[in-house]
Amino acid sequence: MSHARIFLLKSSEPVSRAACVVPKTTDKRATVRNTIRRQTAEILRPILPRLSPPCDIVVMLGKPEKGPESGARFRREFESSLIKAAKTL
């Protein structure tokens, strides 16, 4: 998962929260950056309630990989990395 960095912090809130950041260096077009942000938010949506303890998450995304199965591979690696990181809090 070379194009995403995940930052976690224990939250005082009762539920987990997330933010996705896609810098302009990824793509100069806002529509592309927003698409990447929305797709990542959809991956996060079912994971957030399962995280224990609740945490604040910031995901910094880079340029996505190209090729077949790259989206599915990213989703699997992203989910496993996020859950593993949350358990270490």
Secondary structure, 3 states (H helix, E strand, C coil): CCCEEEEEEECCCCCCEEEEECCCCCCCCHHHHHHHHHHHHHHHHHHHHHCCCCEEEEEEECCCCCCCCHHHHHHHHHHHHHHHHHHCC
